[in-house]
Amino acid sequence: MKIKHLITFLKSILILGILIAVASLAFLLVNVFIGNYNSRYITTPSYEMQAFGVKEKPVKIYSADSTVTYTQLNDRYTVTLEKKTRNALPILLSVCRLLTAIAIMWIFLRILKELDLSKPFHPRIVRYAKIAAALFILTDVLNLIEYNVVNSLVRHAVPVPYLSYLKELGSSTITGVITFLLAVVYQRGVQLQSEQDLTI
């Protein structure tokens, strides 16, 4: 596949992703505005949690032909916030995540539009890449806020057993740091290209 066709394909995917995210955000905000909290666009917030200090031994189960064994984890729980205790945090976080996703896709779409194969290094791409890095890190900040708030709510309601929210943290920060480092390397390419243009 030629690079131009690949860039066109990636642009189409990003535009489609932006349209889907914008539509999801619009449906979410409309349902919040009209107070339709039972809509499928406002899901009941459920969280996978692990209990610490539970001493029960996991039960080992054999398959019918005894080729594999598997264990049932007795310390995992699904915690759901009931309507009477539900607050605006899950909806607010969903809106922030959708906005962040739209912004990241838009930034990458701008990067693809700025690409010129005859002159690949462009200063605006450096700026866009650094903004994308910041947005990736912001995603992890939102995850960290959700992690702390959910743990606080659950531990206040269920003091025993000690439950902890199973939330992946750090991957978006790593992606943001890698994106920032790539932007710094790309910036050096912009400088070299500028020096070469001046020499010519």
Backbone as numpy.savetxt, mean C-alpha at the origin, in Angstrom:
# Nx Ny Nz CAx CAy CAz Cx Cy Cz
9.25 -7.41 -27.49 8.41 -6.22 -27.49 9.29 -4.97 -27.49
9.00 -4.04 -28.39 9.78 -2.82 -28.46 9.52 -1.95 -27.24
10.52 -1.11 -26.91 10.42 -0.28 -25.71 9.24 0.68 -25.81
9.01 1.24 -27.01 7.89 2.18 -27.18 6.56 1.49 -26.91
6.42 0.26 -27.39 5.18 -0.48 -27.15 5.03 -0.82 -25.67
6.14 -1.14 -25.01 6.10 -1.44 -23.59 5.68 -0.21 -22.79
6.22 0.95 -23.15 5.86 2.20 -22.46 4.39 2.50 -22.67
3.89 2.32 -23.89 2.47 2.54 -24.18 1.59 1.59 -23.36
2.01 0.34 -23.25 1.26 -0.65 -22.47 1.23 -0.26 -21.00
2.38 0.16 -20.46 2.44 0.57 -19.05 1.58 1.80 -18.79
1.57 2.73 -19.74 0.72 3.92 -19.61 -0.74 3.51 -19.53
-1.14 2.58 -20.39 -2.54 2.12 -20.41 -2.91 1.46 -19.08
-2.00 0.65 -18.54 -2.25 -0.02 -17.26 -2.40 1.02 -16.14
-1.52 2.02 -16.13 -1.58 3.06 -15.10 -2.86 3.89 -15.21
-3.25 4.23 -16.43 -4.49 5.00 -16.61 -5.69 4.19 -16.13
-5.71 2.90 -16.47 -6.79 2.04 -16.01 -6.81 1.94 -14.48
-5.63 1.80 -13.88 -5.55 1.75 -12.42 -6.03 3.03 -11.77
-5.67 4.17 -12.35 -6.11 5.46 -11.81 -7.63 5.58 -11.89
-8.21 5.18 -13.03 -9.67 5.25 -13.19 -10.39 4.37 -12.18
-9.87 3.16 -11.96 -10.49 2.25 -10.98 -10.39 2.82 -9.57
-9.22 3.35 -9.22 -9.03 3.92 -7.89 -9.91 5.16 -7.68
-10.01 6.01 -8.69 -10.87 7.20 -8.59 -12.33 6.80 -8.45
-12.77 5.79 -9.22 -14.15 5.32 -9.12 -14.43 4.76 -7.72
-13.49 3.97 -7.20 -13.65 3.40 -5.85 -13.73 4.51 -4.80
-12.88 5.52 -4.95 -12.89 6.64 -4.01 -14.20 7.40 -4.10
-14.70 7.61 -5.33 -15.96 8.34 -5.51 -17.12 7.58 -4.87
-17.22 6.26 -5.11 -18.29 5.47 -4.51 -18.19 5.47 -2.99
-16.97 5.39 -2.47 -16.78 5.40 -1.01 -17.26 6.72 -0.42
-16.84 7.84 -1.02 -17.21 9.16 -0.49 -18.71 9.41 -0.62
-19.31 8.97 -1.72 -20.76 9.14 -1.90 -21.52 8.39 -0.82
-21.11 7.14 -0.55 -21.80 6.35 0.47 -21.59 6.92 1.87
-20.41 7.47 2.13 -20.19 8.13 3.43 -21.06 9.37 3.54
-21.16 10.13 2.45 -21.93 11.38 2.46 -23.42 11.12 2.70
-23.95 10.05 2.07 -25.38 9.77 2.23 -25.66 8.90 3.47
-24.58 8.47 4.16 -24.75 7.69 5.38 -25.07 6.24 5.16
-24.76 5.72 3.97 -25.03 4.31 3.66 -23.84 3.46 4.08
-23.73 3.20 5.38 -22.58 2.48 5.91 -22.68 0.97 5.70
-23.80 0.50 5.15 -23.94 -0.92 4.84 -23.57 -1.22 3.39
-23.09 -0.21 2.70 -22.72 -0.41 1.30 -21.51 -1.33 1.19
-21.43 -2.04 0.05 -20.28 -2.92 -0.16 -19.00 -2.13 -0.35
-19.12 -0.82 -0.59 -17.92 0.02 -0.73 -17.37 0.44 0.62
-18.15 0.22 1.68 -17.67 0.48 3.04 -17.69 -0.85 3.77
-16.61 -1.55 3.70 -16.55 -2.89 4.28 -16.42 -2.81 5.80
-16.91 -3.85 6.44 -16.76 -3.94 7.90 -15.28 -4.17 8.21
-14.68 -3.29 9.01 -13.25 -3.44 9.27 -12.93 -4.67 10.11
-12.18 -5.60 9.53 -11.75 -6.81 10.22 -10.23 -6.88 10.19
-9.65 -7.38 11.28 -8.19 -7.40 11.42 -7.74 -8.77 11.90
-6.72 -9.30 11.24 -6.11 -10.56 11.68 -5.15 -10.26 12.83
-5.34 -10.95 13.96 -4.54 -10.69 15.14 -4.00 -12.00 15.70
-2.89 -11.87 16.40 -2.27 -13.03 17.03 -2.25 -12.82 18.53
-2.56 -13.90 19.25 -2.54 -13.86 20.71 -1.19 -14.34 21.21
-0.61 -13.57 22.13 0.66 -13.96 22.73 0.40 -14.48 24.14
1.19 -15.44 24.53 1.04 -16.02 25.86 0.12 -17.22 25.89
-0.48 -17.57 24.71 -1.36 -18.74 24.66 -0.49 -20.00 24.64
-0.77 -20.92 25.55 0.09 -22.10 25.73 -0.44 -23.34 25.03
-1.59 -23.23 24.37 -2.15 -24.41 23.72 -1.23 -24.88 22.60
-1.04 -26.19 22.56 -0.19 -26.78 21.53 -0.97 -26.91 20.24
-0.42 -26.44 19.10 -1.13 -26.58 17.82 -1.40 -28.03 17.50
-2.59 -28.30 16.97 -3.00 -29.68 16.66 -2.44 -30.05 15.29
-1.73 -31.17 15.24 -1.19 -31.66 13.96 -2.21 -32.56 13.31
-2.51 -32.27 12.04 -3.51 -33.03 11.30 -2.85 -33.67 10.09
-3.14 -34.94 9.87 -2.59 -35.67 8.73 -3.59 -35.65 7.58
-3.05 -35.55 6.36 -3.91 -35.63 5.18 -4.42 -37.05 5.03
-5.41 -37.25 4.14 -6.05 -38.56 3.97 -5.05 -39.63 3.55
-4.07 -39.24 2.72 -3.09 -40.24 2.27 -1.79 -40.17 3.08
-1.79 -39.37 4.14 -0.63 -39.23 5.05 0.64 -38.73 4.36
0.45 -37.99 3.25 1.64 -37.45 2.57 2.06 -36.11 3.16
1.12 -35.41 3.76 1.45 -34.12 4.38 0.76 -34.03 5.74
1.31 -33.18 6.58 0.65 -32.82 7.84 0.51 -31.31 7.88
-0.51 -30.86 8.56 -0.68 -29.42 8.72 -1.21 -29.16 10.13
-0.89 -27.98 10.62 -1.28 -27.64 12.00 -2.25 -26.47 12.00
-3.18 -26.55 12.88 -4.15 -25.48 13.06 -3.63 -24.54 14.14
-3.49 -23.27 13.77 -2.98 -22.30 14.73 -4.10 -21.88 15.67
-3.86 -22.06 16.95 -4.89 -21.74 17.95 -4.78 -20.32 18.49
-3.76 -19.60 18.03 -3.54 -18.25 18.59 -3.86 -17.15 17.59
-4.60 -17.46 16.52 -4.97 -16.46 15.52 -6.46 -16.12 15.67
-6.76 -14.82 15.56 -8.13 -14.36 15.70 -8.43 -13.33 14.62
-9.70 -13.27 14.22 -10.17 -12.20 13.34 -11.03 -11.28 14.18
-10.58 -10.04 14.33 -11.27 -9.07 15.17 -12.03 -8.10 14.26
-13.32 -7.92 14.53 -14.17 -7.04 13.73 -14.70 -5.92 14.61
-14.58 -4.69 14.14 -15.14 -3.56 14.89 -16.64 -3.51 14.66
-17.41 -3.59 15.74 -18.86 -3.53 15.64 -19.32 -2.10 15.39
-20.55 -1.96 14.89 -21.06 -0.64 14.51 -21.08 0.33 15.68
-21.42 -0.18 16.88 -21.55 0.73 18.02 -20.20 1.26 18.49
-19.12 0.53 18.15 -17.79 1.00 18.56 -16.98 1.52 17.37
-17.57 1.45 16.19 -16.83 1.82 15.00 -16.58 3.33 14.96
-15.38 3.71 14.59 -15.07 5.12 14.43 -14.72 5.41 12.98
-14.35 6.64 12.72 -14.10 7.06 11.34 -12.73 6.64 10.83
-11.91 6.05 11.70 -10.54 5.73 11.30 -10.45 4.81 10.09
-11.16 3.65 10.03 -11.03 2.79 8.85 -11.39 3.49 7.55
-12.46 4.29 7.57 -12.87 5.01 6.35 -11.83 6.05 5.99
-11.33 6.78 7.00 -10.32 7.81 6.74 -9.05 7.18 6.17
-8.63 6.04 6.71 -7.44 5.36 6.21 -7.66 4.83 4.79
-8.87 4.35 4.52 -9.18 3.87 3.16 -9.09 5.01 2.16
-9.62 6.17 2.54 -9.55 7.35 1.66 -8.10 7.76 1.43
-7.32 7.79 2.52 -5.90 8.18 2.40 -5.12 7.19 1.54
-5.41 5.89 1.69 -4.71 4.88 0.88 -5.06 5.02 -0.60
-6.35 5.26 -0.88 -6.76 5.43 -2.28 -6.12 6.68 -2.88
-6.09 7.77 -2.11 -5.46 9.00 -2.60 -3.97 8.80 -2.85
-3.31 8.08 -1.94 -1.89 7.80 -2.10 -1.64 6.92 -3.32
-2.49 5.90 -3.52 -2.35 5.01 -4.68 -2.55 5.79 -5.98
-3.55 6.67 -6.00 -3.79 7.50 -7.19 -2.59 8.39 -7.46
-2.05 9.00 -6.40 -0.90 9.88 -6.56 0.33 9.13 -7.09
0.58 7.93 -6.55 1.74 7.14 -7.00 1.58 6.75 -8.47
0.38 6.28 -8.85 0.17 5.90 -10.25 0.29 7.11 -11.18
-0.23 8.26 -10.72 -0.14 9.48 -11.53 1.32 9.89 -11.72
2.12 9.78 -10.64 3.54 10.14 -10.72 4.26 9.25 -11.73
4.01 7.94 -11.66 4.67 7.03 -12.61 4.18 7.26 -14.04
2.93 7.66 -14.18 2.42 8.01 -15.51 3.15 9.24 -16.05
3.39 10.22 -15.17 4.14 11.41 -15.58 5.57 11.05 -15.97
6.18 10.14 -15.21 7.55 9.70 -15.54 7.59 9.07 -16.93
6.61 8.20 -17.21 6.58 7.56 -18.53 6.35 8.57 -19.64
5.55 9.60 -19.38 5.29 10.62 -20.40 6.52 11.50 -20.64
7.35 11.65 -19.61 8.55 12.48 -19.75 9.69 11.73 -20.44
9.59 10.40 -20.49 10.67 9.61 -21.08 10.84 9.93 -22.57
12.07 10.21 -22.93 12.43 10.43 -24.33 13.63 9.54 -24.62
13.43 8.54 -25.46 14.49 7.56 -25.69 15.72 8.17 -26.34
15.54 9.28 -27.07 16.70 9.93 -27.68 17.50 10.73 -26.66
16.81 11.16 -25.60 17.48 11.92 -24.53 16.87 11.45 -23.20
17.36 10.31 -22.70 16.67 9.62 -21.60 16.70 10.31 -20.24
17.68 11.19 -20.02 17.80 11.79 -18.68 17.15 13.17 -18.67
16.11 13.30 -17.84 15.36 14.55 -17.76 15.24 14.95 -16.29
15.51 16.23 -15.97 15.48 16.66 -14.55 14.13 16.48 -13.88
13.03 16.61 -14.65 11.71 16.47 -14.03 11.47 15.05 -13.52
12.07 14.06 -14.20 11.91 12.67 -13.76 12.53 12.47 -12.38
13.64 13.16 -12.12 14.27 13.07 -10.79 13.30 13.56 -9.73
12.66 14.70 -9.99 11.70 15.25 -9.03 10.52 14.30 -8.82
9.99 13.76 -9.92 8.87 12.83 -9.81 9.26 11.58 -9.02
10.46 11.06 -9.27 10.91 9.85 -8.56 11.04 10.11 -7.06
11.53 11.29 -6.69 11.65 11.61 -5.26 10.28 11.78 -4.61
9.32 12.34 -5.35 7.96 12.45 -4.83 7.36 11.05 -4.64
7.60 10.16 -5.61 7.10 8.78 -5.50 7.70 8.09 -4.28
8.99 8.32 -4.03 9.64 7.74 -2.85 8.96 8.21 -1.57
8.66 9.51 -1.51 7.99 10.06 -0.33 6.59 9.46 -0.15
5.89 9.23 -1.26 4.54 8.65 -1.18 4.58 7.20 -0.70
5.60 6.46 -1.13 5.75 5.08 -0.64 5.98 5.07 0.87
6.81 5.97 1.35 7.08 6.05 2.79 5.82 6.49 3.53
5.03 7.40 2.92 3.77 7.84 3.53 2.81 6.66 3.70
2.82 5.73 2.73 1.97 4.54 2.83 2.30 3.75 4.09
3.60 3.61 4.39 3.99 2.88 5.60 3.63 3.67 6.86
3.68 4.98 6.79 3.26 5.80 7.94 1.78 5.55 8.24
0.95 5.49 7.19 -0.48 5.19 7.38 -0.66 3.80 7.98
0.13 2.83 7.51 0.05 1.48 8.07 0.44 1.46 9.54
1.45 2.25 9.90 1.90 2.32 11.29 0.83 2.95 12.18
0.16 3.99 11.67 -0.92 4.63 12.42 -2.05 3.62 12.65
-2.43 2.89 11.58 -3.48 1.88 11.71 -3.08 0.80 12.71
-1.83 0.35 12.65 -1.34 -0.68 13.55 -1.48 -0.25 15.01
-1.06 0.96 15.32 -1.11 1.44 16.71 -2.54 1.68 17.19
-3.37 2.27 16.32 -4.75 2.56 16.73 -5.55 1.28 16.93
-5.42 0.33 16.00 -6.16 -0.94 16.11 -5.71 -1.70 17.36
-4.41 -1.76 17.59 -3.92 -2.44 18.80 -4.46 -1.78 20.07
-4.51 -0.44 20.07 -5.01 0.28 21.23 -6.49 -0.02 21.48
-7.29 -0.01 20.40 -8.72 -0.29 20.53 -8.97 -1.71 21.04
-8.26 -2.67 20.47 -8.49 -4.08 20.82 -8.00 -4.38 22.23
-6.84 -3.87 22.59 -6.31 -4.15 23.94 -7.15 -3.51 25.02
-7.80 -2.38 24.68 -8.70 -1.74 25.65 -9.96 -2.59 25.83
-10.44 -3.19 24.72 -11.66 -3.99 24.80 -11.40 -5.42 25.25
-10.24 -5.98 24.87 -9.92 -7.38 25.20 -8.56 -7.41 25.89
-8.53 -7.20 27.21 -7.24 -7.20 27.90 -6.56 -8.57 27.92
-7.36 -9.64 27.93 -6.81 -11.01 27.94 -7.60 -11.83 26.92
-6.95 -12.54 26.01 -5.50 -12.66 25.82 -4.90 -11.41 25.17
-3.59 -11.32 25.23 -2.88 -10.18 24.67 -2.84 -10.34 23.14
-3.62 -9.50 22.45 -3.73 -9.61 20.99 -2.88 -8.55 20.31
-2.26 -8.92 19.21 -1.44 -7.98 18.44 -1.83 -8.08 16.97
-2.02 -6.93 16.35 -2.44 -6.84 14.95 -1.33 -7.34 14.04
-1.67 -8.30 13.17 -0.71 -8.83 12.21 -0.72 -7.94 10.97
0.14 -6.95 10.98 0.19 -5.97 9.89 1.60 -5.89 9.35
1.73 -6.00 8.03 3.05 -5.90 7.40 3.51 -4.45 7.42
4.65 -4.22 8.02 5.21 -2.87 8.10 6.63 -2.88 7.53
7.00 -1.82 6.87 8.37 -1.66 6.42 8.60 -1.88 4.94
7.74 -2.66 4.27 8.00 -2.97 2.86 7.87 -1.72 1.99
6.88 -0.88 2.28 6.72 0.36 1.49 7.86 1.33 1.75
8.36 1.34 2.98 9.51 2.20 3.29 10.74 1.75 2.51
10.95 0.43 2.45 12.09 -0.10 1.68 11.94 0.28 0.21
10.72 0.15 -0.33 10.47 0.54 -1.72 10.75 2.02 -1.92
10.33 2.85 -0.94 10.58 4.28 -1.03 12.05 4.62 -1.00
12.81 3.94 -0.14 14.26 4.19 -0.05 14.95 3.78 -1.35
14.55 2.62 -1.90 15.15 2.16 -3.16 14.81 3.14 -4.29
13.56 3.61 -4.32 13.15 4.58 -5.35 13.96 5.87 -5.21
14.19 6.32 -3.96 14.97 7.53 -3.74 16.41 7.34 -4.21
17.01 6.18 -3.91 18.38 5.91 -4.34 18.48 5.88 -5.86
17.48 5.27 -6.52 17.45 5.27 -7.98 17.33 6.69 -8.53
16.55 7.52 -7.84 16.42 8.92 -8.26 17.74 9.66 -8.15
18.51 9.37 -7.08 19.82 10.01 -6.90 20.78 9.57 -8.01
20.77 8.27 -8.33 21.62 7.76 -9.41 21.21 8.37 -10.74
19.90 8.46 -10.96 19.38 9.06 -12.20 19.76 10.53 -12.29
19.75 11.21 -11.14 20.14 12.62 -11.10 21.58 12.80 -11.56
22.43 11.87 -11.18 23.82 11.92 -11.64 23.88 11.76 -13.16
23.01 10.92 -13.71 22.94 10.77 -15.16 22.51 12.06 -15.84
21.56 12.76 -15.20 21.14 14.06 -15.74 22.30 15.04 -15.77
23.10 15.06 -14.69 24.25 15.96 -14.64 25.28 15.62 -15.72
25.56 14.33 -15.90 26.52 13.92 -16.93 26.02 14.27 -18.32
24.71 14.09 -18.55 24.15 14.43 -19.86 24.23 15.93 -20.11
23.99 16.72 -19.04 24.07 18.18 -19.18 25.49 18.61 -19.48
26.47 17.98 -18.80 27.88 18.32 -19.05 28.28 17.93 -20.47
27.77 16.80 -20.95 28.08 16.36 -22.32 27.48 17.33 -23.35
26.25 17.82 -23.08 25.63 18.78 -23.99 26.42 20.08 -24.05
26.95 20.51 -22.89 27.75 21.74 -22.85 29.07 21.55 -23.60
29.64 20.35 -23.49 30.91 20.07 -24.17 30.74 20.10 -25.68
29.60 19.51 -26.13 29.33 19.48 -27.56 29.05 20.90 -28.08
